[in-house]
Structures are given as C-alpha cells and as structure tokens.
Amino acid sequence: MRNHEITEQGPLLNEEGNLREPGWARHLLLSYDRADIKAPKFRIKEWDYYLVLGKDFGAAFTLSDDGYIGLQSVSLLKLGDEPWEHTETILNVLPMGKMKLPSDSGSGTTEYKDKRLHMRFQVQEDGSRRLQCIFKNFHEGKPFQCDIRLEAPPEPQESMVIATPWDKKKHFYYNQKINCMRADGWMSYGGMRYTFDPKTDFGTLDWGRGVWTYDNTWFWGSGNTDLDGHAFGFNIGYGFGNTSAASENILFYDGKVHKLDDVTFHLPENGYMDPWTFTSSDGRFEMEFKPVLDRAAKLDFKVLVSDQHQVFGRMSGKAVLDDGTELMIKDVLCFAEKVHNRY
C-alpha cells in the first residue's frame, strides 16, 4: 500500500532480520534493537544529526557509528551577505557499536570525547535537547564552542518516521526526523558569538539506524519557520531504500504532521547555485529555492566514495495541509541536497 501508516507498537525486525512492517509513522512506534540485526556489524549504520539555523547563520552536528568507520563532525555556516562554511571531521576506525548510540531518540545521551573534540547530545527530562560541543583547533587554530537548547515540538509532538527496506534481504533504514524544535542558546568561533532566538530559530533532528546497501544516491530537504506564532516545517526526500510503502514527504504545523505524496527535486542544469524548483504529485508542495551556499564535499578512495552537495538557501511557495489550508512561505532559510555514497 502506498503511504501505509504504522499505528501500533512492536519490534522493528522479524526473526530473519527484515522489516516487520514497512511504512511511515507519526511517532517512533517500532522498537529498534541492534541485537536483532542479522547483517555483519561493519554494515550497520547509526547516527544522530542535528541542524540548527538562525536568521543568517547555523551549525550542523553529527555523531555517527557507520560500522567500519565513525564520523564525528561539526559545520559552522554563515549564510548572510558573505556566505562561508567550515566543516571539521574526525574519523574513527571500526567503532562497530562501541559508541553505544541510544536505541530510541526520546531519551539518553549520545556522546563522543577525545583530546580534540567533546560533543554531547542529551535529552532532558522535559523533552528538550541540549547540544554541547568544544572543538579545539576547529579552524585556523581557533576553537568552536556551543551550548544550545532545543525545545520539544508542540503537542502532540508528531514527527516523520519511516521504515523502508532495501531491495536486499536483511537491509533496512529506520529514520526519524523531528522538526520545529525552537532553538535557544549560543555558539562561538573566532571572537564571534552567535545567539539563537526561539521566536524565530529552529533545530531539526535526523535520527537514523539501519543496514544500508553499498551504492546509493539520495535527495533530502528540510526547513522550519515561524508563521505568526505557528511552528511550520517540512521534510522532503527520496532515495532512502524502497519507498513503495511510504515516502518521507511531510509537512509539520503546530505539532502535527501532514502526509504528502511524491515530491520531485528539479535541479538546475548549469550548477547547484542556480535556482531549484520542487513539485508534488498531489499539488501540495510547490516551491522555488534560491541557493546561498553549496556545502560541497567529495572523497574518492575508490572503494569508499562520497560526493555531497548540501545546498543552503531560501525557499518560497505554497504548502497545503491535510484539511486543504494553504500556507504561503517566503524566503525560509533551509537546505536541499543531493548525495552519492559508496560505503
């Protein structure tokens, strides 16, 4: 069934290590247990990724255990008149579960510490999330630091959850996107202090667990804004496994999700910094996107290849809720990306 909604709790995987019920959900209903996976440990991929955007600046934080390699990274983004970004990454060999990332996004602490980097994501008792980081010699000998608090989304705190299989047994992707978390706190680098305002600024969590196939290309976009006191966000994308049971295209509004059908990314022919457009099969997400910065990264070690274009810019257009309400957004700071990985 197209866009099958999962509504009952249960284990994520069956005894063979395959998804028990492919589809999408509003909450993390299916329980993930690393011990239930039947694939080799070096193929398991687990990560917590946060993106926090202000008026014209932001940061991205990744803590991940990708089996045979761990990737811990911080990106600082300046998205105003003179766009600039710097990403610093620390790689670890064969973590294979040693990081002990939580099996549920709603509680616990994700943490990494070495002589240069100390980064911690902690879910507080009130449901908010605290992101703390000290990154020595982040760039040009200068440290990066932050202490950011993300409020829980408004009740009923619905999110985008998708459980998709790959066209290969024992391979799956379990993913949650939590949008519309109002951001408070600060970050500092190079004598500059950046302060987040919860009235206008938001954070997003990308929580992923699964066993991926080797060669994949995906498209993903996400953004949040305040519309006259109402928290609005969107998550769009494809390429994350076999999405015949459900896509991950979702609108968020006042704590509720509104399921979209297919959304297509129309990338410019002459380069990523030209305008993009987005169209939807149900006519409920029609947007224009004006890029500001292409956070491009490319690695080619023959066996391990990564070609990433995470493009930040401003989105304008029309989004339609489940009840037919049309929302018009203008110049919402967000990102859209195309990524090809062999890993």
C-alpha positions in Angstrom: 0.0 0.0 0.0 1.3 3.4 -0.9 1.9 5.6 2.2 1.0 2.9 4.6 0.8 4.3 8.1 2.1 2.3 11.0 -0.1 2.8 14.1 0.8 0.1 16.5 3.9 -0.6 18.6 6.0 -3.7 18.0 9.5 -4.8 17.2 11.1 -3.3 14.1 12.6 -6.5 12.7 11.4 -10.1 12.4 13.4 -13.2 13.2 15.1 -13.1 9.8 16.3 -9.5 10.3 13.9 -8.0 7.8 11.5 -5.2 8.5 8.3 -6.5 10.1 6.1 -3.6 8.8 7.4 -1.2 6.1 5.7 2.2 6.2 5.6 5.6 8.0 4.5 6.7 11.4 3.9 9.8 13.5 6.0 8.6 16.4 8.8 6.1 16.9 6.5 3.2 17.5 8.7 0.3 16.3 11.5 -0.7 18.7 15.0 -0.8 17.3 17.4 -3.4 18.8 20.8 -3.7 17.4 20.9 -7.3 18.6 18.1 -8.2 16.2 20.1 -7.3 13.1 21.3 -10.3 11.1 23.8 -8.4 8.9 27.5 -8.1 9.7 28.4 -5.4 12.3 30.5 -3.5 9.9 27.4 -2.9 7.7 25.3 -1.3 10.5 24.9 2.5 10.3 23.8 4.6 13.3 23.8 8.4 13.6 22.3 11.4 15.3 22.4 14.6 13.2 21.2 18.0 14.4 20.9 21.1 12.2 20.2 24.4 13.9 19.5 27.5 11.8 19.2 31.2 12.9 18.4 34.2 10.8 21.6 34.0 8.6 23.8 31.5 10.4 23.7 28.0 11.6 25.5 24.8 12.5 25.3 21.1 11.9 26.4 18.4 14.3 26.9 14.7 13.6 27.8 11.8 15.9 27.8 8.5 14.0 28.9 4.9 14.0 28.9 3.6 10.5 30.3 0.2 11.2 33.8 0.1 9.8 34.1 3.9 10.2 32.9 6.5 12.7 32.3 10.1 11.5 32.1 12.9 14.1 31.7 16.4 12.5 30.7 20.0 13.1 29.8 22.5 10.4 29.7 26.3 11.0 27.5 28.1 8.5 27.4 31.8 7.7 24.5 32.5 5.3 24.3 36.2 5.0 25.9 38.7 2.6 29.2 36.8 2.5 28.4 33.1 2.7 31.0 30.9 4.3 31.2 27.5 5.9 33.8 25.3 7.5 33.3 21.6 8.3 35.7 19.7 10.5 35.5 15.9 10.8 37.2 13.3 13.0 37.2 9.7 11.6 37.4 6.6 13.8 38.3 3.1 12.6 35.9 0.2 13.3 33.6 1.6 16.0 31.1 -1.2 15.3 28.8 -0.4 18.2 31.4 0.8 20.7 29.8 4.3 20.7 26.6 2.8 22.2 24.2 5.2 20.5 20.8 5.1 22.1 18.2 2.7 20.6 15.5 5.3 21.0 15.6 9.0 20.1 13.4 10.0 23.1 15.9 9.5 25.9 19.5 9.1 26.7 22.8 10.7 25.8 24.9 10.5 22.7 28.5 11.5 23.4 31.9 11.5 21.9 35.2 12.6 23.5 38.8 12.6 22.5 41.7 15.1 23.1 40.4 17.5 20.5 36.6 17.1 20.4 34.0 16.7 23.1 30.4 16.7 21.8 27.3 15.6 23.7 23.6 15.4 22.8 21.4 14.9 25.8 17.6 14.5 26.1 16.4 16.4 29.1 13.5 15.4 31.5 11.2 18.0 29.9 11.8 16.6 26.5 14.1 19.3 25.3 17.5 18.6 23.9 20.8 20.1 24.9 23.7 20.2 22.4 27.1 20.9 23.8 30.4 21.0 21.9 34.0 22.0 22.4 36.1 21.5 19.3 39.7 22.5 19.7 41.6 23.9 16.7 38.3 23.9 14.7 39.7 26.2 12.1 42.9 28.3 11.8 43.9 27.3 15.3 40.6 28.7 16.8 38.2 26.7 18.9 34.5 26.2 18.3 32.1 26.0 21.2 28.3 25.8 21.7 25.6 25.2 24.2 22.2 25.0 22.5 18.8 24.0 23.8 16.1 22.7 21.5 12.5 22.7 22.8 10.3 19.7 22.2 7.9 20.3 19.3 4.4 21.5 20.2 1.9 18.8 21.4 1.1 16.3 20.0 4.8 16.2 19.1 4.3 14.3 15.9 7.4 13.6 13.7 8.3 11.9 10.5 9.2 8.2 11.0 9.9 5.9 8.1 10.8 2.2 8.0 11.9 1.3 4.5 13.6 -1.9 3.2 16.3 -2.1 0.6 15.9 -4.5 -2.3 18.2 -6.9 -0.5 17.4 -9.1 2.5 18.4 -8.0 6.0 18.9 -4.4 4.8 16.7 -1.6 6.1 16.5 2.0 7.0 14.8 3.3 10.2 14.7 7.0 10.4 13.0 9.8 12.4 13.0 13.5 11.5 11.9 15.8 14.3 11.3 19.4 13.0 10.1 22.6 14.6 12.2 22.5 17.8 12.6 26.1 18.8 16.3 26.9 19.4 17.8 28.9 22.3 21.5 29.2 23.3 24.7 30.2 21.7 27.8 29.2 19.7 31.2 30.9 19.4 34.1 30.9 17.0 36.8 33.4 16.1 35.7 36.1 18.6 32.1 36.0 17.3 29.2 34.9 19.4 26.0 33.6 17.6 22.8 33.7 19.7 19.7 31.7 18.8 16.2 33.3 19.3 13.4 30.7 20.0 10.8 33.0 18.5 12.4 32.7 15.0 15.1 30.0 15.1 14.7 26.2 15.0 16.6 22.9 15.2 16.0 19.6 13.4 17.0 16.1 14.4 17.8 13.4 11.8 18.0 10.1 13.7 19.0 7.1 11.6 19.6 3.4 12.3 19.9 0.6 9.7 21.8 -1.6 7.4 22.4 0.1 4.0 23.4 -1.3 0.7 26.7 -0.2 -0.7 25.9 2.3 -3.5 23.2 4.9 -3.1 22.1 8.4 -4.2 19.6 10.3 -2.2 17.8 13.7 -2.2 16.8 15.4 1.0 15.5 18.8 2.0 14.3 20.3 5.3 13.3 23.6 6.8 11.4 25.4 9.6 9.9 28.8 10.2 7.5 30.7 12.4 4.3 31.7 10.7 2.6 34.2 13.0 3.4 32.2 16.1 2.7 28.8 14.5 5.7 26.5 14.0 5.9 25.2 10.4 8.3 22.8 8.9 8.8 20.4 6.0 10.8 17.3 5.2 11.1 16.0 1.6 13.3 13.4 0.1 13.8 10.1 -1.7 16.5 7.5 -2.4 16.4 6.0 1.1 15.6 2.4 0.2 12.4 1.1 -1.4 9.8 3.7 -0.6 6.9 1.9 -2.3 5.2 1.5 1.2 5.7 5.2 2.1 7.6 8.3 1.2 9.1 10.6 3.8 7.5 13.8 2.5 5.8 15.5 5.4 4.6 19.0 6.5 4.7 20.0 10.2 2.3 22.5 11.6 1.7 23.2 15.3 3.0 19.8 16.4 1.0 17.8 13.8 2.3 16.1 10.6 0.5 16.3 7.3 1.5 13.5 4.9 2.4 14.4 1.3 2.7 12.0 -1.6 5.7 12.3 -4.0 7.8 15.4 -4.2 10.3 15.9 -7.1 13.5 17.8 -6.9 14.2 19.7 -10.1 18.0 20.5 -10.0 19.4 23.2 -12.3 21.4 22.0 -15.3 24.2 24.6 -15.0 25.2 24.1 -11.4 23.9 23.8 -7.9 23.9 27.5 -7.2 21.2 28.3 -9.8 17.6 28.3 -8.7 15.9 24.9 -8.0 12.2 24.1 -8.1 10.1 21.5 -6.3 6.8 20.0 -7.5 4.5 17.4 -5.9 2.2 14.8 -7.4 -0.7 15.9 -5.2 0.0 19.7 -5.7 0.6 20.3 -2.0 4.3 21.3 -2.2 5.1 23.8 -4.9 8.3 25.7 -4.2 11.2 27.8 -5.6 14.6 27.6 -3.9 17.3 30.2 -4.2 20.7 28.9 -3.1 23.0 30.8 -0.9 25.8 28.3 -0.2 26.8 24.9 -1.5 28.4 22.9 1.2 30.2 20.5 -1.1 32.4 17.7 0.0 34.0 14.9 -2.1 36.0 11.9 -1.1 37.2 9.2 -3.5 39.2 6.3 -2.1 37.9 4.0 -4.9 36.1 1.6 -2.5 34.9 4.5 -0.3 33.3 7.3 -2.3 31.2 10.3 -1.1 30.0 13.2 -3.3 27.9 15.6 -1.3 26.1 18.8 -2.2 24.2 20.2 0.7 22.9 23.5 -0.6 21.6 26.1 1.8 19.2 28.8 0.6 15.8 30.3 0.9 12.5 28.6 0.0 9.3 30.3 -1.2 6.0 28.9 -2.3 2.8 27.1 -1.3 2.2 24.2 1.1 -1.2 22.6 1.6 -2.2 20.9 4.9 -4.4 17.8 5.1 -7.6 19.9 5.5 -6.8 22.0 2.4 -5.4 25.0 4.3 -2.9 26.8 2.0 0.2 28.2 3.7 2.4 30.6 1.8 6.1 30.8 2.8 8.7 33.3 1.7 12.4 33.2 1.9 12.6 30.4 4.5 16.2 29.5 5.3 16.6 25.8 4.7 18.6 23.3 2.7 18.2 20.8 -0.1 20.8 18.2 -1.0 22.0 15.5 -3.4 24.4 12.9 -2.0 26.0 9.9 -3.7 27.8 7.5 -1.4 29.5 4.2 -1.9 30.4 3.0 1.6 
